[in-house]
Amino acid sequence: MNEQQKKRFSHSEKQQLITLIKYSTLFLVLLVLVIAFSRFSLESFEAFHSIRLFALFGLGVLGINIFYYGFLMFLACLRYRPRRTLSDGELPTCTVIVPAYNEGKSVLNALDSVLASDYPAAKLEILAIDDGSADDTWYWIKLAAARSGGRITPVKLEKNGGKRHALYRGIRQSRAEVIVTVDSDSVVEPDTLRLLNSPFADSKIAGVAGSIRVLNLQDGILPRMMDVNFVFGFEIMRSAQSVLGSVFCTPGALSAYRRAALLPFLDQWVDQKFFGEPAHIAEDRALATFLLADDHRIVFQRNAVARTIIPSSYRTTCKMLLRWGRGDVRETCSMYRFAFRKFSWFHLGIQFNLLMQTMWLFLPVLLLPLTLAAACAAPEAFLQGLILGMIAWSTIPAFIYSTRRGGSEAIFAYTFAIFKLVFLFWIGPYCLVSVRNSKWMTRGRETSHSSATAQPATNQHAI
């Protein structure tokens, strides 16, 4: 071993030690908060015999969550690594599908970012699909295609059929090995496509989830809070699931699929129904569900980044979260049809994550009456426990955000916890009772950010 190798080895050991110290410190902080929560809860609740069982049950649920969080942190922070980046010769042929409906100039920004990708031009096809827009979206697609030198193929659907049908059209039209989906209000970095397609060197992998960050941070506090909140969903949850090869959701803003793995169930997916009604939402989560049902592996590529526009008003944020929540409920229920048919390490990972996700979806609603009773019977202890719990669970995304991205934005993890408690507490229960609602609700939304400024009407048909 030469001196240079020794130095690299020492540096690697040093980094591992620093990582271990960081996460050990975080674990100790959370442990102190949990002990404090337990002390306050038991001492105060024991005086109220009618809710003593609830207090003990609550502590049991808390213990399960702590174990699960610890398990996720272990996998995400100590076991997860992005896949090796492929050279030009190793990369697969790829079709990028950008579906758009009433997105205006945002679609031009999305297409320009894809066009600027560091990906072999001979292996890259770009399909820009106008899903029957009523605004000037087609103008911007034609403009992007005209200046792309033939690399962008514009597709005009006369009737709006929904994002699922637009993607279906693109997948059927493609002849590439890999399908990449990019939302029309998102932009990708130059190396994103190369990084996103690199995991397909492993023949077992059929899906890759990209990492999503917020594009319009300047539009207010809500996009900034959501950017920090995404840390748990991507940096922790998807990283941990990736180690097990079973990422539950491939985000529509940036995901890649092995086309040969999609074809067997593509017609079933596009015609998917829920309680007899066409499923217009959760098309990305449904694709992942179908792939996992066929025993395909899905991984997360953390360094493949897309930045997307997030609603900046309370009303549109609620609509987005309702759509996501209803999709989660639907696909979580759908996964029970296959999750427990086999018992391998791969399926055990699916089963464990599925049970925990089910608990997160349904248990808060089932325990709501008991929670209200506890708040009335012992308000001081309830408030103490609530505050400690919010601090504990917010510390995890705040810590990860500050470690991975730096800056003071991590503080928004705590403001989001308060915002969620006060203004978004109703989202989960309402998703359960309105799960049959398949309305998209935010398609064709008004865009207030500068990147979506529309072209004057006189130029709409210039091309």
C-alpha positions in Angstrom: 0.0 0.0 0.0 1.7 3.3 -1.1 1.5 6.6 0.7 -1.3 8.0 -1.4 -3.5 4.9 -0.7 -2.8 5.3 3.0 -3.9 8.9 2.9 -7.1 8.0 1.1 -7.8 5.2 3.5 -7.2 7.5 6.5 -9.4 10.2 5.0 -12.2 7.6 4.5 -11.8 6.4 8.1 -12.0 10.0 9.3 -15.2 10.7 7.4 -16.8 7.5 8.7 -15.9 8.5 12.3 -17.3 12.0 11.8 -20.5 10.5 10.4 -20.8 8.1 13.3 -20.3 10.9 15.8 -22.9 13.1 14.1 -25.6 10.5 14.1 -24.8 9.3 17.6 -25.2 12.8 18.9 -28.6 13.1 17.1 -29.7 9.8 18.6 -28.7 10.9 22.1 -30.7 14.2 21.7 -33.7 12.3 20.5 -33.4 9.8 23.4 -33.3 12.6 25.9 -36.5 14.1 24.4 -38.2 10.7 24.4 -37.3 10.1 28.1 -38.6 13.6 29.0 -41.8 12.9 27.0 -42.2 9.6 28.9 -41.7 11.2 32.3 -44.1 14.0 31.7 -46.7 11.7 30.1 -46.7 9.0 32.8 -46.5 11.3 35.8 -49.5 13.4 34.7 -51.5 10.7 32.9 -51.3 8.3 35.8 -53.7 10.5 37.7 -56.4 9.9 35.2 -57.3 6.2 35.3 -59.7 6.4 32.3 -56.8 7.3 29.9 -54.0 5.4 31.6 -54.2 2.6 29.0 -54.1 5.3 26.2 -50.9 6.8 27.7 -49.2 3.4 27.7 -50.4 2.6 24.2 -49.2 5.9 23.0 -45.8 5.2 24.5 -45.8 1.8 22.7 -46.5 3.5 19.4 -43.8 6.0 20.1 -41.3 3.2 20.8 -42.2 1.5 17.5 -41.7 4.8 15.6 -38.4 5.4 17.3 -37.2 2.0 16.2 -38.4 2.6 12.7 -36.8 6.0 12.5 -33.6 4.5 13.8 -33.8 1.7 11.2 -34.3 4.2 8.4 -31.5 6.4 9.6 -29.1 3.5 9.7 -29.9 2.4 6.2 -30.1 5.9 4.7 -27.0 7.4 6.4 -24.7 4.4 6.8 -25.6 1.9 4.1 -27.0 4.0 1.2 -24.7 5.0 -1.7 -25.6 6.3 -5.1 -24.8 4.0 -8.0 -21.6 4.3 -10.1 -21.8 6.8 -12.9 -21.7 5.2 -16.4 -19.6 6.2 -19.3 -21.1 7.2 -22.7 -20.6 3.7 -24.1 -22.3 2.1 -21.1 -25.4 4.3 -21.0 -28.7 2.9 -22.3 -30.8 4.6 -25.0 -33.3 6.9 -23.4 -36.6 8.6 -24.1 -37.4 11.6 -22.0 -41.2 12.3 -21.8 -42.3 15.8 -20.8 -46.2 15.9 -20.6 -47.7 19.3 -20.3 -51.2 20.7 -19.6 -51.7 24.5 -19.4 -48.1 25.1 -18.1 -47.3 28.0 -20.4 -43.6 29.0 -20.6 -42.6 26.5 -17.8 -42.5 23.8 -20.4 -39.9 25.7 -22.4 -37.7 25.9 -19.3 -38.1 22.1 -18.7 -37.3 21.2 -22.3 -34.3 23.5 -22.4 -32.9 21.9 -19.3 -33.3 18.4 -20.8 -31.8 19.5 -24.1 -28.7 20.8 -22.2 -28.1 17.4 -20.6 -24.7 15.7 -20.6 -26.0 12.7 -22.4 -25.0 11.2 -25.8 -27.2 12.8 -28.3 -27.4 9.6 -30.4 -28.9 7.8 -27.4 -31.4 10.5 -26.3 -34.9 11.2 -27.6 -37.1 13.9 -26.2 -40.9 13.8 -26.5 -42.8 16.9 -25.5 -46.5 16.1 -25.2 -49.2 18.7 -25.1 -52.2 17.1 -23.3 -54.9 19.2 -24.9 -53.9 22.5 -23.3 -56.2 25.5 -23.5 -53.4 28.1 -23.1 -50.2 28.8 -25.1 -48.4 25.6 -24.0 -48.3 24.3 -27.6 -46.6 27.5 -28.7 -43.7 27.0 -26.3 -43.4 23.3 -27.1 -43.1 24.2 -30.9 -40.6 26.9 -30.1 -38.4 24.5 -28.1 -38.7 21.9 -30.9 -37.8 24.4 -33.6 -34.6 25.4 -32.0 -33.5 21.9 -30.9 -32.2 20.8 -34.2 -34.7 18.0 -34.4 -33.9 16.5 -31.0 -37.3 17.4 -29.6 -40.4 15.7 -31.0 -43.6 17.7 -30.3 -46.8 15.7 -29.9 -50.2 17.3 -29.8 -53.1 15.5 -28.2 -56.4 17.2 -29.2 -58.3 16.1 -26.1 -57.1 16.3 -22.5 -56.9 12.8 -21.2 -54.8 13.4 -18.1 -51.1 12.9 -17.3 -51.4 9.1 -17.2 -52.7 8.9 -20.8 -50.0 11.4 -22.0 -47.3 9.2 -20.5 -48.9 6.1 -22.0 -48.7 7.7 -25.5 -45.1 8.6 -25.0 -44.1 5.1 -23.7 -45.9 3.4 -26.6 -44.2 5.8 -29.1 -40.7 5.2 -27.7 -38.3 2.5 -28.8 -35.6 3.2 -26.3 -34.4 1.0 -23.5 -35.3 3.5 -20.7 -38.2 5.8 -20.2 -37.5 9.0 -18.2 -40.4 11.2 -17.0 -39.9 14.9 -16.3 -42.7 17.2 -15.2 -43.3 20.3 -17.3 -42.8 22.6 -14.3 -39.4 21.1 -13.4 -35.8 21.6 -14.6 -33.0 19.0 -14.5 -29.3 19.6 -14.0 -26.8 18.9 -16.8 -25.7 15.6 -15.3 -29.1 14.4 -14.0 -30.0 12.1 -16.9 -26.6 10.4 -16.9 -26.8 9.8 -13.1 -30.5 8.7 -13.3 -29.8 6.1 -15.9 -26.6 4.7 -14.4 -28.3 2.2 -12.0 -29.7 0.3 -15.0 -26.3 -1.3 -15.4 -27.8 -3.7 -12.8 -30.2 -5.9 -14.8 -32.4 -6.5 -11.7 -33.3 -2.8 -11.5 -36.4 -1.7 -13.4 -37.1 1.7 -11.8 -35.0 4.7 -10.5 -36.4 7.6 -8.4 -34.7 10.9 -8.8 -34.2 13.5 -6.0 -36.6 16.4 -6.0 -35.9 19.9 -4.7 -37.9 23.1 -4.8 -37.3 25.5 -7.7 -39.3 28.5 -6.6 -37.8 29.2 -3.2 -38.2 32.9 -3.7 -42.0 32.6 -3.9 -42.6 32.6 -0.1 -42.2 30.6 3.1 -44.3 27.6 1.9 -41.9 26.5 -0.9 -39.0 26.9 1.5 -40.7 24.8 4.2 -41.6 22.1 1.6 -38.0 22.0 0.4 -36.8 21.1 4.0 -39.8 18.7 4.3 -38.7 16.9 1.2 -35.5 15.9 3.1 -37.4 13.1 5.0 -39.1 11.8 1.9 -36.0 11.6 -0.3 -32.9 11.8 1.8 -34.2 9.4 4.5 -37.2 7.3 3.3 -36.2 6.7 -0.3 -32.6 6.2 0.6 -33.5 3.6 3.1 -35.9 1.9 0.8 -33.3 2.0 -2.0 -30.9 -0.2 0.1 -33.7 -2.8 0.2 -34.4 -2.4 -3.5 -38.0 -1.4 -2.9 -38.6 2.3 -3.3 -42.4 2.8 -3.0 -42.8 5.9 -5.1 -41.0 7.1 -8.2 -41.8 10.8 -8.4 -43.4 12.1 -11.5 -41.1 15.1 -11.6 -38.1 12.8 -12.2 -38.0 9.1 -12.6 -36.7 6.4 -15.0 -38.1 3.0 -15.9 -36.8 0.1 -17.9 -39.3 0.1 -20.8 -39.3 -3.7 -21.2 -40.5 -4.0 -17.6 -43.4 -1.5 -18.1 -44.9 -3.1 -21.2 -46.5 -6.2 -19.6 -48.8 -4.1 -17.4 -48.9 -0.8 -19.3 -52.5 -1.3 -20.5 -53.7 -2.3 -17.1 -51.9 0.8 -15.6 -53.4 3.3 -18.0 -57.0 1.9 -17.5 -56.5 1.5 -13.7 -59.7 2.1 -11.7 -60.4 2.7 -8.0 -63.9 1.7 -6.8 -65.0 1.6 -10.4 -63.8 5.1 -11.3 -60.8 5.9 -13.6 -57.7 6.7 -11.6 -56.4 10.1 -12.7 -54.0 10.6 -9.8 -51.0 8.7 -8.3 -49.8 7.5 -11.7 -46.2 7.6 -10.5 -46.9 5.7 -7.3 -48.9 3.2 -9.3 -46.0 2.5 -11.7 -43.8 1.6 -8.7 -46.5 -0.6 -7.3 -46.8 -2.6 -10.5 -43.1 -3.0 -10.8 -42.7 -4.2 -7.2 -45.6 -6.6 -7.7 -43.6 -8.2 -10.6 -40.5 -8.5 -8.2 -38.6 -5.8 -10.0 -36.1 -3.7 -8.0 -36.5 0.1 -7.6 -33.7 2.3 -6.3 -33.1 6.0 -5.5 -30.3 8.0 -7.1 -29.7 10.8 -4.7 -27.4 12.8 -6.9 -29.8 12.9 -9.9 -31.6 16.1 -9.2 -34.7 17.9 -10.6 -36.0 21.2 -9.2 -39.8 21.6 -9.4 -42.3 24.4 -8.8 -44.2 24.0 -5.6 -47.5 25.9 -4.8 -46.9 29.1 -2.9 -50.4 29.6 -1.4 -52.2 27.7 1.3 -55.1 26.8 -0.9 -53.0 25.2 -3.7 -50.6 23.6 -1.2 -53.6 21.8 0.4 -54.8 20.6 -3.0 -51.4 19.2 -3.8 -51.2 17.4 -0.4 -54.7 16.1 -0.8 -53.8 14.6 -4.2 -50.6 13.0 -2.8 -52.4 11.8 0.3 -55.3 10.1 -1.6 -52.7 8.5 -3.9 -50.8 7.1 -0.9 -54.0 5.6 0.6 -54.9 4.0 -2.7 -51.6 2.5 -3.5 -50.9 1.4 0.1 -54.1 -0.6 0.0 -53.2 -2.0 -3.5 -49.9 -3.3 -2.2 -51.5 -5.7 0.2 -52.6 -7.7 -2.9 -49.1 -9.0 -3.4 -46.8 -7.9 -0.5 -47.4 -11.0 1.7 -47.4 -13.7 -1.0 -43.7 -14.3 -0.7 -41.2 -14.2 2.1 -37.7 -13.3 0.9 -35.4 -10.5 2.2 -36.7 -8.3 -0.6 -40.3 -9.0 0.3 -39.7 -8.6 4.0 -38.4 -5.1 3.3 -41.6 -4.3 1.4 -43.8 -5.8 4.2 -42.1 -3.9 7.0 -42.3 -0.5 5.2 -45.8 -1.2 4.2 -47.0 -2.0 7.7 -45.4 1.2 9.0 -46.8 3.3 6.3 -50.3 1.8 7.0 -49.9 2.7 10.7 -48.9 6.3 9.8 -51.9 6.6 7.5 -54.7 5.1 9.6 -53.6 5.2 13.3 -53.7 9.0 13.8 -57.3 9.0 12.5 -58.3 6.1 14.7 -56.8 7.6 17.8 -58.2 11.1 17.2 -61.0 10.7 19.8 -58.7 9.3 22.4 -56.2 12.1 21.7 -58.9 14.8 22.2 -59.9 13.0 25.4 -56.3 13.1 26.7 -56.0 16.7 25.8 -59.1 17.6 27.8 -58.2 15.4 30.8 -54.6 16.4 31.2 -54.0 19.5 29.0 -50.6 20.5 30.6 -49.1 17.0 30.1 -50.6 16.8 26.6 -49.1 20.1 25.6 -45.7 19.2 27.0 -45.7 15.9 25.2 -46.9 17.6 22.0 -44.1 20.2 22.0 -41.4 17.6 22.8 -42.7 15.3 20.1 -42.7 18.1 17.5 -39.1 19.1 18.4 -38.0 15.4 18.3 -39.5 14.6 14.9 -38.5 18.0 13.4 -34.9 17.6 14.5 -34.3 14.7 12.1 -35.1 16.5 8.8 -33.5 19.7 10.2 -30.3 17.9 11.0 -30.1 16.0 7.7 -30.9 19.3 5.7 -28.2 21.2 7.5 -25.7 18.4 7.1 -26.3 17.8 3.4 -27.1 21.3 2.1 -25.9 23.7 4.8 -27.3 27.1 5.5 -30.0 28.3 8.0 -32.9 27.0 6.0 -33.1 23.9 8.3 -35.0 26.0 10.8 -38.0 25.7 8.5 -38.4 22.0 9.6 -39.7 23.4 12.9 -41.9 26.0 11.4 -43.4 23.4 9.1 -44.2 21.2 12.1 -46.2 24.0 13.7 -47.8 24.8 10.3 -48.8 21.2 9.8 -50.2 20.9 13.3 -52.3 24.1 13.1 -53.3 24.3 9.4 -52.8 20.9 7.9 -54.0 18.5 10.6 -57.2 17.8 8.6 -55.4 16.6 5.5 -54.8 13.0 6.6 -58.4 12.3 7.8 -59.9 14.0 4.8 -57.8 12.0 2.4 -59.3 8.8 4.0 -62.9 9.9 3.7 -62.4 11.4 0.2 -60.1 8.7 -1.2 -62.4 8.1 -4.2 -61.9 11.6 -5.5 -59.6 11.4 -8.5 -59.5 15.1 -9.4 -56.1 16.5 -10.1 -57.1 19.9 -8.7 -53.8 21.8 -9.5 -53.5 21.1 -13.2 -53.5 24.3 -15.2 -52.9 26.3 -12.1 -52.0 30.0 -12.2 -48.3 30.6 -12.0 -47.0 33.6 -10.2 -43.3 33.1 -10.4 -41.2 34.8 -13.0 -40.1 31.6 -14.7 -43.7 31.0 -15.9 -44.4 34.3 -17.5 -46.5 33.7 -20.6 -45.7 34.9 -24.1 -48.1 37.7 -25.4 -51.1 36.3 -27.1 -50.1 37.8 -30.5 -47.2 35.4 -30.7 -49.0 32.2 -29.7 -49.2 30.8 -33.2 -46.0 32.2 -34.6 -44.7 28.7 -35.2 
